[in-house]
């Protein structure tokens, strides 16, 4: 998780990757990595490993 934060920080500070023309920008370029749909997220598919789906608190 820390590697992702470092990578995002590096991309956000890099002036060459930032677009001001209304294009996809930094987050648009990262979108293919986050392929969890909102429906899957609502159903709990993106759940933390500390709380498996069979255990409810």
LUMNULO-558512 format. One record per atom (N, C-alpha, C, O): residue number from 1; residue in one letter; x, y, z. Coordinates in nm, 3 decimals, m for minus. Example, Ala and Ser with C-alpha at 12.3 -4.5 7.8 and 13.67 -1.06 7.14 Angstrom:
2
(1,"A",(1.319,m0.569,0.780))
(1,"A",(1.230,m0.450,0.780))
(1,"A",(1.320,m0.330,0.780))
(1,"A",(1.424,m0.332,0.846))
(2,"S",(1.285,m0.225,0.708))
(2,"S",(1.367,m0.106,0.714))
(2,"S",(1.290,0.003,0.787))
(2,"S",(1.341,0.114,0.804))
***
This chain:
57
(1,"X",(0.083,m0.120,0.000))
(1,"X",(0.000,0.000,0.000))
(1,"X",(0.087,0.125,0.000))
(1,"X",(0.052,0.224,m0.064))
(2,"X",(0.197,0.121,0.071))
(2,"X",(0.284,0.239,0.074))
(2,"X",(0.347,0.264,m0.062))
(2,"X",(0.372,0.379,m0.099))
(3,"X",(0.374,0.157,m0.137))
(3,"X",(0.430,0.176,m0.271))
(3,"X",(0.334,0.252,m0.360))
(3,"X",(0.376,0.337,m0.439))
(4,"X",(0.206,0.223,m0.348))
(4,"X",(0.105,0.293,m0.428))
(4,"X",(0.101,0.441,m0.393))
(4,"X",(0.090,0.525,m0.482))
(5,"X",(0.109,0.473,m0.265))
(5,"X",(0.106,0.613,m0.222))
(5,"X",(0.227,0.687,m0.275))
(5,"X",(0.215,0.801,m0.321))
(6,"X",(0.343,0.625,m0.270))
(6,"X",(0.465,0.688,m0.321))
(6,"X",(0.453,0.709,m0.472))
(6,"X",(0.492,0.814,m0.523))
(7,"X",(0.400,0.611,m0.543))
(7,"X",(0.385,0.622,m0.688))
(7,"X",(0.288,0.733,m0.724))
(7,"X",(0.314,0.811,m0.815))
(8,"X",(0.177,0.741,m0.655))
(8,"X",(0.078,0.845,m0.682))
(8,"X",(0.136,0.983,m0.654))
(8,"X",(0.114,1.076,m0.731))
(9,"X",(0.210,0.996,m0.545))
(9,"X",(0.272,1.124,m0.513))
(9,"X",(0.371,1.167,m0.619))
(9,"X",(0.380,1.285,m0.653))
(10,"X",(0.447,1.072,m0.672))
(10,"X",(0.545,1.103,m0.775))
(10,"X",(0.475,1.148,m0.904))
(10,"X",(0.519,1.242,m0.969))
(11,"X",(0.367,1.081,m0.941))
(11,"X",(0.295,1.118,m1.062))
(11,"X",(0.230,1.255,m1.047))
(11,"X",(0.232,1.336,m1.139))
(12,"X",(0.172,1.281,m0.929))
(12,"X",(0.102,1.407,m0.908))
(12,"X",(0.197,1.526,m0.910))
(12,"X",(0.158,1.635,m0.950))
(13,"X",(0.322,1.506,m0.867))
(13,"X",(0.418,1.616,m0.866))
(13,"X",(0.487,1.635,m1.001))
(13,"X",(0.547,1.740,m1.024))
(14,"X",(0.479,1.537,m1.089))
(14,"X",(0.549,1.545,m1.217))
(14,"X",(0.473,1.638,m1.311))
(14,"X",(0.362,1.606,m1.352))
(15,"X",(0.532,1.754,m1.347))
(15,"X",(0.459,1.849,m1.432))
(15,"X",(0.437,1.798,m1.574))
(15,"X",(0.348,1.848,m1.644))
(16,"X",(0.515,1.701,m1.619))
(16,"X",(0.500,1.652,m1.756))
(16,"X",(0.377,1.564,m1.772))
(16,"X",(0.321,1.557,m1.881))
(17,"X",(0.335,1.499,m1.666))
(17,"X",(0.218,1.411,m1.677))
(17,"X",(0.088,1.484,m1.648))
(17,"X",(m0.020,1.431,m1.674))
(18,"X",(0.097,1.605,m1.596))
(18,"X",(m0.024,1.679,m1.562))
(18,"X",(m0.076,1.751,m1.687))
(18,"X",(0.001,1.816,m1.757))
(19,"X",(m0.204,1.740,m1.714))
(19,"X",(m0.262,1.806,m1.830))
(19,"X",(m0.354,1.918,m1.785))
(19,"X",(m0.424,1.905,m1.685))
(20,"X",(m0.355,2.027,m1.860))
(20,"X",(m0.443,2.139,m1.827))
(20,"X",(m0.542,2.165,m1.940))
(20,"X",(m0.609,2.268,m1.942))
(21,"X",(m0.552,2.070,m2.033))
(21,"X",(m0.640,2.090,m2.149))
(21,"X",(m0.772,2.016,m2.132))
(21,"X",(m0.848,2.002,m2.228))
(22,"X",(m0.800,1.969,m2.012))
(22,"X",(m0.925,1.897,m1.989))
(22,"X",(m0.919,1.754,m2.037))
(22,"X",(m1.024,1.693,m2.060))
(23,"X",(m0.800,1.698,m2.051))
(23,"X",(m0.785,1.559,m2.096))
(23,"X",(m0.808,1.462,m1.982))
(23,"X",(m0.872,1.495,m1.882))
(24,"X",(m0.755,1.342,m1.997))
(24,"X",(m0.775,1.240,m1.894))
(24,"X",(m0.701,1.276,m1.767))
(24,"X",(m0.754,1.255,m1.657))
(25,"X",(m0.581,1.329,m1.778))
(25,"X",(m0.505,1.369,m1.659))
(25,"X",(m0.444,1.251,m1.587))
(25,"X",(m0.439,1.140,m1.641))
(26,"X",(m0.398,1.276,m1.466))
(26,"X",(m0.328,1.173,m1.390))
(26,"X",(m0.423,1.061,m1.348))
(26,"X",(m0.391,0.944,m1.364))
(27,"X",(m0.539,1.097,m1.294))
(27,"X",(m0.630,0.995,m1.244))
(27,"X",(m0.693,0.916,m1.358))
(27,"X",(m0.725,0.798,m1.341))
(28,"X",(m0.713,0.978,m1.473))
(28,"X",(m0.765,0.905,m1.587))
(28,"X",(m0.668,0.798,m1.634))
(28,"X",(m0.709,0.690,m1.678))
(29,"X",(m0.539,0.828,m1.624))
(29,"X",(m0.438,0.731,m1.665))
(29,"X",(m0.432,0.613,m1.568))
(29,"X",(m0.393,0.503,m1.606))
(30,"X",(m0.470,0.637,m1.443))
(30,"X",(m0.464,0.531,m1.344))
(30,"X",(m0.591,0.446,m1.341))
(30,"X",(m0.595,0.343,m1.273))
(31,"X",(m0.693,0.487,m1.412))
(31,"X",(m0.823,0.421,m1.401))
(31,"X",(m0.822,0.271,m1.434))
(31,"X",(m0.894,0.197,m1.367))
(32,"X",(m0.746,0.223,m1.533))
(32,"X",(m0.749,0.079,m1.561))
(32,"X",(m0.705,m0.009,m1.444))
(32,"X",(m0.739,m0.127,m1.440))
(33,"X",(m0.630,0.046,m1.349))
(33,"X",(m0.587,m0.035,m1.235))
(33,"X",(m0.701,m0.056,m1.137))
(33,"X",(m0.705,m0.159,m1.068))
(34,"X",(m0.793,0.036,m1.128))
(34,"X",(m0.905,0.023,m1.035))
(34,"X",(m1.025,m0.033,m1.110))
(34,"X",(m1.117,0.040,m1.146))
(35,"X",(m1.022,m0.165,m1.134))
(35,"X",(m1.126,m0.227,m1.216))
(35,"X",(m1.238,m0.287,m1.132))
(35,"X",(m1.307,m0.378,m1.178))
(36,"X",(m1.257,m0.238,m1.011))
(36,"X",(m1.369,m0.283,m0.927))
(36,"X",(m1.486,m0.190,m0.953))
(36,"X",(m1.478,m0.070,m0.925))
(37,"X",(m1.594,m0.244,m1.004))
(37,"X",(m1.710,m0.161,m1.034))
(37,"X",(m1.778,m0.117,m0.905))
(37,"X",(m1.757,m0.176,m0.799))
(38,"X",(m1.860,m0.013,m0.915))
(38,"X",(m1.930,0.035,m0.796))
(38,"X",(m2.028,m0.070,m0.745))
(38,"X",(m2.053,m0.079,m0.625))
(39,"X",(m2.084,m0.151,m0.836))
(39,"X",(m2.175,m0.257,m0.794))
(39,"X",(m2.101,m0.363,m0.713))
(39,"X",(m2.151,m0.410,m0.611))
(40,"X",(m1.982,m0.401,m0.759))
(40,"X",(m1.902,m0.499,m0.684))
(40,"X",(m1.859,m0.441,m0.551))
(40,"X",(m1.855,m0.512,m0.450))
(41,"X",(m1.826,m0.314,m0.549))
(41,"X",(m1.785,m0.250,m0.424))
(41,"X",(m1.901,m0.247,m0.325))
(41,"X",(m1.881,m0.264,m0.205))
(42,"X",(m2.022,m0.225,m0.375))
(42,"X",(m2.140,m0.222,m0.288))
(42,"X",(m2.167,m0.360,m0.229))
(42,"X",(m2.212,m0.370,m0.115))
(43,"X",(m2.140,m0.465,m0.306))
(43,"X",(m2.166,m0.601,m0.259))
(43,"X",(m2.057,m0.651,m0.164))
(43,"X",(m2.070,m0.759,m0.106))
(44,"X",(m1.949,m0.575,m0.148))
(44,"X",(m1.844,m0.615,m0.055))
(44,"X",(m1.731,m0.692,m0.119))
(44,"X",(m1.658,m0.763,m0.050))
(45,"X",(m1.715,m0.681,m0.251))
(45,"X",(m1.608,m0.753,m0.319))
(45,"X",(m1.472,m0.692,m0.288))
(45,"X",(m1.370,m0.759,m0.303))
(46,"X",(m1.470,m0.566,m0.246))
(46,"X",(m1.344,m0.497,m0.219))
(46,"X",(m1.324,m0.487,m0.068))
(46,"X",(m1.293,m0.380,m0.015))
(47,"X",(m1.343,m0.599,0.000))
(47,"X",(m1.340,m0.601,0.146))
(47,"X",(m1.198,m0.622,0.198))
(47,"X",(m1.115,m0.682,0.130))
(48,"X",(m1.173,m0.573,0.316))
(48,"X",(m1.041,m0.589,0.379))
(48,"X",(m1.019,m0.736,0.414))
(48,"X",(m1.112,m0.802,0.459))
(49,"X",(m0.897,m0.788,0.396))
(49,"X",(m0.868,m0.928,0.431))
(49,"X",(m0.882,m0.956,0.580))
(49,"X",(m0.896,m1.072,0.620))
(50,"X",(m0.880,m0.853,0.663))
(50,"X",(m0.893,m0.874,0.807))
(50,"X",(m1.035,m0.919,0.844))
(50,"X",(m1.055,m0.977,0.951))
(51,"X",(m1.132,m0.892,0.759))
(51,"X",(m1.271,m0.929,0.785))
(51,"X",(m1.324,m1.008,0.666))
(51,"X",(m1.382,m0.950,0.575))
(52,"X",(m1.305,m1.140,0.666))
(52,"X",(m1.354,m1.224,0.555))
(52,"X",(m1.506,m1.213,0.541))
(52,"X",(m1.575,m1.179,0.637))
(53,"X",(m1.558,m1.242,0.423))
(53,"X",(m1.703,m1.227,0.399))
(53,"X",(m1.790,m1.310,0.493))
(53,"X",(m1.904,m1.271,0.520))
(54,"X",(m1.741,m1.422,0.543))
(54,"X",(m1.823,m1.508,0.629))
(54,"X",(m1.835,m1.458,0.772))
(54,"X",(m1.918,m1.509,0.847))
(55,"X",(m1.755,m1.362,0.810))
(55,"X",(m1.755,m1.313,0.949))
(55,"X",(m1.817,m1.175,0.953))
(55,"X",(m1.768,m1.082,0.888))
(56,"X",(m1.923,m1.161,1.029))
(56,"X",(m1.985,m1.029,1.044))
(56,"X",(m1.965,m0.983,1.187))
(56,"X",(m1.979,m1.061,1.281))
(57,"X",(m1.934,m0.858,1.204))
(57,"X",(m1.909,m0.805,1.338))
(57,"X",(m2.033,m0.735,1.392))
(57,"X",(m2.031,m0.684,1.503))
***
